[in-house]
Amino acid sequence: MAKRSDSSRGTVHTLAQYYSPDPSKPKRPIPEVGLHHLPDLIKRGRARHKLLPKEVGFDMSWQITLIQISTTPYSFTYITRTEAPRLGPWTKRQHARCVVVDTQIELFNLCTSKSCNRMAHRRKQQLRTSMATQSPTQNQNQGAESAEPAANVDQQGATEEPVKQSSTPLVFVNSEPMREEQVQNAVKFLSHPKVKGSPVMYRRSFLERKGLTKEEIDEAFRRVPDSAPTVQTGGVTQDGQVKSSSNIQQQAQPQALQPGLSASAGVNTSSATLSRSRFHWSHALIAIGVLAASGAGTAIVVKNSILPRLKSWIRKVVIEEDDEELKKLNRKPTLVEEAAQAAKSAAAAAADVAKASQDMLISKEEEKKLFVEVVSLLDKQVQEMKSMTNALRRIEVQEDLRVTQTNTKQLIVNGKADYDLHSVRSTSPPVSYEPPSSLHPKSYMEIMNMVQRGEKPSNTRPWEVSQVQNSSTQVPYAQGNGEYLNSKVQDSTQSNGDGDDALPWWQRRNVRIREIGNEAEYNGNGSSYGAASNQPPPQRTWVPPQPPPIAMAEAAEAIRRPKPAAQKDQMSDTQSVGNSSDVSDEVTRIPRRSESEGAVKGGSSSSIPSTVEIQEDQELRRE
Amino acid sequence: MPVFKTPFNGYSVKFSPFYEDRLAVATAQNFGILGNGRLHVLSLSPNPSQPFTEIAAYDTADGVYDVAWSESHDSLLVAAVADGSVKLYDTALPPTSNPIRSLREHTREVHSADYNPLRRDSFLTSSWDDTVKLWTLDRPSSLRTFKEHSYCVYSAVWNPRHADVFASASGDCTLRVWDVREPSSTMVFPPHELEVLTCDWNKYDDCIIATASVDKSIKVWDVRSFRVPIAVMNGHGYAVRKVRFSPHVRNLMVSCSYDMTVCVWDFMVEDALVSRYDHHTEFAVGVDMSVLVEGLMASTGWDELVYVWQHGTDPRAP
């Protein structure tokens, strides 16, 4: 029996002492029967431990490398080494069911190899005899492990602390037996073709959300033969994720038909293109032949029929010209008059042309003037920006002198400065766009909208090492912030305001003074600061991952409405959200919003999860 | 009862485990969407005209979403900052040398920080990048990263009885129980159908954990039998943002929610709601119960107010 007192923390390394995966290394004989040198890993049958084949190998007569051992029915997977000398060729990833009895494992139902079964049988008998001699309370049923550890803890008589430390985490483990029904459902889910295309993470998290324990999930993954995610077309996988996560058995089938159709259509088109490409060569040859033949035919036709017609037509024309010449001689005096008239008209036309050209010149000059004006305005803007960059550089220099965490802040400041130089936006429009931004309290929705539009709230300082006194936060908090909620909130803010006035403590007064001073400062700095703050924030390049569409689809399930959740247009949604004046909707959206703050923060491109959740929440409320 | 007005919107409040009159408040500008942040360290004084003294205030480049007091040093704080960094502050040092350390490993906002009450040397941070990281004070990099969730991890809380066990609540609707000695999570179950925003262990019973979610309910579970909750507490009007068990009374817990109320529950009783405080005028997002003073509670919210009051009294009473 392995002593529990000498079992160290259940790490792979302790095990590696006994079991060397490398066949070249000398193998230590296992002192006792069975796979019992997994005490810490097995933790008396309650723990699930995943061992990497490289790290752990069993030097047993089976020469099995343990991959995974789990709780009841204590199945584990192992990879067998092909170079096992005594037992012939092995198949990989055999599944064995075993029962953990104290720290021993009884192996049975091993792999298909006859010799393996013989070994297993022999071991089984050995174990059984050894077990029979041990305490009679041990039984091999699945549900008995709760009694065993308790008994064994008493029997071991190890010191209290290591026992406590090793036994108490047993509690924090899924200790119930695997539910076959759940495993089968999971297997069905995993075998679904659409699920196969999704990342393993999403499949796992879906199963976890359904309440399956880790063992059940692992069992399901084991049972499904090819559960590794295959790289398919991205659009199909996205659709597959959304659709597979909804009711697999009910909705998946009609929906599976559509992606199936699309997939098959894709296949068909690809095959058609393939077939077309093959046909191209012969088709091209045929086309060339047809063209040549038609060319020859037309040439012949032209020669035979059209040319004579042309000739006759030319002759007619020539005859007519001759007639005309005769007639012209008669019209000489009239020609002179006509020529004079033509000359007059030409002169008039020339005069018109001259006028038109003069107009053109005038307009061009005007355009030039406007252009010059525009250029001058741009120059002014450039100068302003230069002054701003200079100011920022000064600030940077100040930063360098102080000892702080400089790197991150400088990056931020530099990023903003760079944006100054590169942005073409003039300072005036944004300020006029948001006239009250510096003076009025911002509601949550206003800020969210601003952020989504790409502007920065004006009260944020570019990061300096500012002390408490310097931090001019432009949040005028005298009024309170609860403006995006209902009138109830407004009433309470009024009362809050009164309450603030009533409280006679120094903190509030100081705070107000600071605020006034800062406002003056702000107004003095005026446009330059406004310009600086009205630039979009340094773009967060990290786009938050979409939450598992399973989540969204599950919510959809809950609402019981089919929706194309993942394909909603982002901007329209956010705009509708922003423009909605329905306060109750705003209120309901807030919980979702705040939880998806992170998504929104990442920029407007990432608002899919937030908008979808908002939509779902809305619908939930409306229901 | 003392009220403190923070210049920014409050996010979290924690009592100090060393001084019964000290607490830390994490705040963020513009509701935490974008902007700077500030960490306040406040001290309560018996002087009624001056109820709060601000011991220190530290500005950060981005909002501070959570703060945790160190259990080993009475002046150390861990701040979870929205730009993905974890900052350590020492109130005993002058403000120019603070933060003493800035740990940048999370790729997204760090949503919560929790200090190990038993080992006293390590702390956890959970982030919106689906990971939970384990740190110690002396190392500049994390000891371990626990990456198994598939969405933002909103909270990671140490078990008050087992030094290596912690639980994490995530937006992928699952709760995972981890053991630091194990390579992966030891338990996972879905406590709610919607995102789980917070979790907390019972201080007296080591297997009882409470979770609260966007579905407005708080459920109390025994991790040994996690299929059915011990108690389900409905009563909040909106998502419940934070849940804390009382360190003094076995069954008592306090929760704050987006319906602007702070509720106290007793989950062993049929009608679980003990008291409801609606002193906030905005989302109440942070709540804490003091370990040193029985019944003392603090809450903060987006209305930029921090209230500290005794359970049973009116927080707005002067």
HADDOCK unambig.tbl for C-alpha pairs under 7 A between the chains (distance, minus, plus):
assign (segid A and resid 171 and name CA) (segid B and resid 224 and name CA) 6.13 0.50 0.50
assign (segid A and resid 172 and name CA) (segid B and resid 177 and name CA) 6.71 0.50 0.50
assign (segid A and resid 172 and name CA) (segid B and resid 186 and name CA) 6.38 0.50 0.50
assign (segid A and resid 172 and name CA) (segid B and resid 187 and name CA) 6.30 0.50 0.50
assign (segid A and resid 172 and name CA) (segid B and resid 223 and name CA) 6.40 0.50 0.50
assign (segid A and resid 172 and name CA) (segid B and resid 224 and name CA) 6.78 0.50 0.50
assign (segid A and resid 173 and name CA) (segid B and resid 186 and name CA) 5.07 0.50 0.50
assign (segid A and resid 173 and name CA) (segid B and resid 187 and name CA) 5.06 0.50 0.50
assign (segid A and resid 174 and name CA) (segid B and resid 187 and name CA) 5.63 0.50 0.50
assign (segid A and resid 201 and name CA) (segid B and resid 150 and name CA) 6.75 0.50 0.50
assign (segid A and resid 205 and name CA) (segid B and resid 150 and name CA) 6.47 0.50 0.50
assign (segid A and resid 208 and name CA) (segid B and resid 188 and name CA) 6.96 0.50 0.50
assign (segid A and resid 208 and name CA) (segid B and resid 189 and name CA) 6.41 0.50 0.50
assign (segid A and resid 208 and name CA) (segid B and resid 190 and name CA) 6.77 0.50 0.50
assign (segid A and resid 209 and name CA) (segid B and resid 173 and name CA) 6.35 0.50 0.50
assign (segid A and resid 209 and name CA) (segid B and resid 174 and name CA) 6.11 0.50 0.50
assign (segid A and resid 209 and name CA) (segid B and resid 189 and name CA) 6.96 0.50 0.50
assign (segid A and resid 209 and name CA) (segid B and resid 190 and name CA) 5.17 0.50 0.50
assign (segid A and resid 210 and name CA) (segid B and resid 190 and name CA) 6.99 0.50 0.50
assign (segid A and resid 211 and name CA) (segid B and resid 189 and name CA) 5.54 0.50 0.50
assign (segid A and resid 211 and name CA) (segid B and resid 190 and name CA) 5.63 0.50 0.50
assign (segid A and resid 213 and name CA) (segid B and resid 188 and name CA) 6.59 0.50 0.50
assign (segid A and resid 213 and name CA) (segid B and resid 189 and name CA) 6.99 0.50 0.50
assign (segid A and resid 444 and name CA) (segid B and resid 31 and name CA) 6.80 0.50 0.50
assign (segid A and resid 460 and name CA) (segid B and resid 35 and name CA) 5.10 0.50 0.50
assign (segid A and resid 460 and name CA) (segid B and resid 36 and name CA) 6.44 0.50 0.50
assign (segid A and resid 463 and name CA) (segid B and resid 61 and name CA) 5.57 0.50 0.50
assign (segid A and resid 468 and name CA) (segid B and resid 57 and name CA) 6.84 0.50 0.50
assign (segid A and resid 480 and name CA) (segid B and resid 303 and name CA) 6.68 0.50 0.50
assign (segid A and resid 481 and name CA) (segid B and resid 303 and name CA) 6.20 0.50 0.50
assign (segid A and resid 482 and name CA) (segid B and resid 281 and name CA) 6.66 0.50 0.50
assign (segid A and resid 482 and name CA) (segid B and resid 282 and name CA) 6.07 0.50 0.50
assign (segid A and resid 489 and name CA) (segid B and resid 281 and name CA) 6.61 0.50 0.50
assign (segid A and resid 492 and name CA) (segid B and resid 281 and name CA) 6.69 0.50 0.50
assign (segid A and resid 504 and name CA) (segid B and resid 49 and name CA) 6.87 0.50 0.50
assign (segid A and resid 505 and name CA) (segid B and resid 49 and name CA) 5.80 0.50 0.50
assign (segid A and resid 505 and name CA) (segid B and resid 50 and name CA) 5.81 0.50 0.50
assign (segid A and resid 547 and name CA) (segid B and resid 151 and name CA) 6.05 0.50 0.50
assign (segid A and resid 591 and name CA) (segid B and resid 238 and name CA) 6.99 0.50 0.50
assign (segid A and resid 591 and name CA) (segid B and resid 239 and name CA) 6.14 0.50 0.50
assign (segid A and resid 591 and name CA) (segid B and resid 258 and name CA) 6.82 0.50 0.50
assign (segid A and resid 597 and name CA) (segid B and resid 33 and name CA) 6.60 0.50 0.50
assign (segid A and resid 601 and name CA) (segid B and resid 33 and name CA) 6.34 0.50 0.50
